[in-house]
Amino acid sequence: MADNKNRVAAVKKKQTDMEPMNYVHQNDILCETIKKEQRQQKIYTTFNVNPYNRLYTLTGKVTEYEDVNDENMDSGFLEKVRHSHDTPSHKYTEPQTEAQEIGWHTEPLIHSKDKRIHHPRQNTEITKYMDIAWRKQ
């Protein structure tokens, strides 16, 4: 019990012996903290609409007639929205992911009219006769 009282007295003595709060020192700590935070922040001045979210526009007032055309809209913004809806092969010159590499180049390597691999069906008198005979059966 006496030991407990001694501890409480020591804590109270420390609290009274502490120096008063130094406001200049506290202000320096605050300024340093703010500078550290500002070093990590990036300020963006251009803002774009997320192309993956649908835009819902409000209709105009009933009593006012205002012709809403693409001329009233920002042409750069409209171009970005149109570009965001393009297929990846139109947006980029090369595939951006491994999954896009499959089917990226859709042109055939050899054209189908090449006589080395293109053998169209040829009909003679005998094959025409047999076609008619098979159809009758």
MODELLER restraints for C-alpha pairs under 7 A, 6 or more apart:
rsr = mdl.restraints
at = mdl.atoms
rsr.add(forms.Gaussian(group=physical.xy_distance, feature=features.Distance(at['CA:51:A'], at['CA:81:A']), mean=6.42, stdev=0.5))
rsr.add(forms.Gaussian(group=physical.xy_distance, feature=features.Distance(at['CA:51:A'], at['CA:84:A']), mean=6.19, stdev=0.5))
rsr.add(forms.Gaussian(group=physical.xy_distance, feature=features.Distance(at['CA:89:A'], at['CA:104:A']), mean=6.74, stdev=0.5))
rsr.add(forms.Gaussian(group=physical.xy_distance, feature=features.Distance(at['CA:95:A'], at['CA:101:A']), mean=5.65, stdev=0.5))
rsr.add(forms.Gaussian(group=physical.xy_distance, feature=features.Distance(at['CA:95:A'], at['CA:104:A']), mean=6.85, stdev=0.5))
rsr.add(forms.Gaussian(group=physical.xy_distance, feature=features.Distance(at['CA:112:A'], at['CA:118:A']), mean=6.11, stdev=0.5))
